[in-house]
Amino acid sequence: MDARWEKLTLLLKNEEFPLPYTLKVIGNNSPAFQEGCLRLMHRFPQLKQTGSRSTSKSLKVSFTFEFTSANAEEIIDVYQAASTMTDILVLL
């Protein structure tokens, strides 16, 4: 596990599970990024899309997902999968 996931694991260590969790992904407004979001929801069916926004010129787009996580590993799995999406810029 690389350092960024280890830090997230430490942050989540003191949380009580199950835990409601919100994930926001920001990326280029491309078919590849939107397809990546669909694949993420397919891989993790517990993700529910609760919002989306585009920038004023529609060059970037964000999607917000909510889910109830059973444990820290589940959150990290979602982050790891999202981090490999084409055209992703930011994970929050």
N, C-alpha and C positions, 0 to 999 in steps of 0.2 A: 504494500500500500504506500503510495507516495505521500509526501509531507502534507499536501493540502487536505487529503482525506483523513490523515491522522489528526490534524487540527480540528476538523469538523467532528470527528469521533470524540475528541476531548470536550468540545463544546456541548455535545449531546449527552455526555456521560451522566450528567446530573438531572436530566429531564425524566419525567415520569411518562411511561408508555402504557396504553396507546396515546398518541399525541397528534392533535390536528396540526397539519403542516401546510404552508403555502410556498409554492415554487414559482418563480417568474423567470422566463427565458426571453432574451432579447437577441434578435438576429437580423440579418439582411432580409428584406422582403422578397424572398426568392421562392420558387416552387420547391427547391431542395430543402430549404429551412422548414417550410410548411409541411412537407412530406415527413421530415424528421420529427416534427411535433406529433403528427398522426401516428408514426411508428412508436414513439415514446408512449402515447396513450394506449396503443395496442399491446405493447410489452408490459405495461403497468396499468391494468384495467381499473385500479383503484383511483387513478388520477381523473379528476373531473375538471374540465376547462371552465373557469369562472370569469374569464375576461380576455379581451384582446384589444390592442391599440396600435395604430400606425402613426408614424411621424407625419408632419404636415405635408411633406413631399412624397410620402409613402415609400421612402427608401429603407426604413427600418420598421420592424414590427415586434410587438411583445405579446406573449401569451402568459396568462396566469392560470395555475393549476392548484387545486386543493385536494388533500387526501388525509386520511387518518393512518398514521404510521404505527405499525406494531412494535417496531424497535429501531434503533439507530442505524443498523445495517441496511434496512429498507430505504431510509433516506439517502444514505451514501450510494446505494445501488442506483437510485433514480438520478442522482447528481452525476455519477460516473457515466451512465448511459447518455444523459443529456449533453455532457461535455464533449461527446464525440460527434454530435450532429453537425452536418454541413452548414456553414454560414452562421453558426452561433457566435455571438459576441460577448454576452454577459449572462451569468447564472446568478440569480438572487434567491 
